Amino acid sequence: MSAPILVIEDDPLLNQQVCALLEKRGFNVTCVHDGEQGLTQALAHDYELIILDIRLPIIEGYEVLSQLRKCKQTPVLILSACGAEQDRIKGLSMGADDYLPKPFNIEELILRVEAILRRSQHTEKNPNNYVLKTNGLSLNKRQLHAQFNDVHIEMTAIQFKLLWHLAEHAGEALSKPYLYQQVLERQFSRYDRSLDMHLSRLRKKLIAVGMSAESITTLHGRGYSFNA
């Protein structure tokens, strides 16, 4: 069955173009044009991805994302106005999985969509490879489930993948280029702060369940390390 995707975009032409292209690629697409309709659809149905514009009528994109994250971790790809760096940073810090600035290449949108779906749908055939446990932290890659000392940790698919890679290589320095390639599935750019935003969000969630503030450390000039 094709992946169900919700597109929330108020520009009629762009909405039509995005939805038509996704449908042509075989996705099951629902298209709405304002934040109120989008939030209603997002909460009522189980989508595998939501493409969310920020500047929306009735309910803006930030509020849609905020309300969604209270009860669902559906992957979200934000569409942001060209040059609005703060929009993208704010969206990522609120739990979005990725962003794409406007105007964008429609083929790049498809690549981003496919990358997010691969991250969220991926499972390992060998059951020994999808469970990781270390010092009270337990990760299940198949279920995208994380807990610390039996306390569940809510996180997005991309945050889970980031934590998995760090924990799997505990004590090692993982460089930004490596994490961009393995987690975000794109090349590193010094002007792209998305990884920093995901790491910041992840750190806060780990601290909230009782893990040390030093569980993920920044190694200046080298990358990041997980301390089990």
C-alpha positions, 0 to 999 in steps of 0.5 A: 500500500502506498504511503499516505501523505498529508499536504498542508499548503495554502498556495493553490498552485503550489498545493496542486503541483506538489499533490499531483507530483506525489500522486504520480509517484504512487503516494496516497495524498490528502491536500488541504489549504489551511491550518485548521483543516490540516490539524483536523486531518493530521489528528484524525488519520495516521499519515506517514508524512505531513508536508507543512507550510508555515504561513497558513490561514486560520491556524499557522504552521507552528501551532499545527506542529505544536498541537500535533506533537502533543499526541503524535510523532508523525514525521513533518517536512516544513516548507519555509519562505525563502531566506527565513532562517529563523522560521526553519530553526524554530520549526526544527526546534519544535519537532519537525524532521526536515525543512525545505526553503521556498522556492524549491526544486520539486525533485528535491522535495521528492528526494526529501520525502523519500528520505524521511519515509525511509528513515521512519519505515526502516526495519532490520531483518535480523532481530538482533540488530534492532534492539540496543540497551545501555545503562538504562537506555533501551532503543527498539529500531523496529518500533522506533521506541525509546525509554530510560529506566522504564520511562518512555521518551517521545521523539521523532523518527529523525531524533530516534535515528540520531540517538541510535547512531550516537548510542551505537557508537558510544564513546566515539566521536561522530563527525557532523558530515557523518551524521548528516549522511547517516541521519539526514541523508544529505551532504553536510553544509556549514550553513545548515543548522538542522542537525544542531536543532535536532541534537538540542531537542534530543538533549532536552528530552533525554535530560527530561527523563533523568539522563545526564546533561553530558550524555551527548557531548560536543567535541569541538572540531570533531563532532559529537559523542554519546556517553553511556 
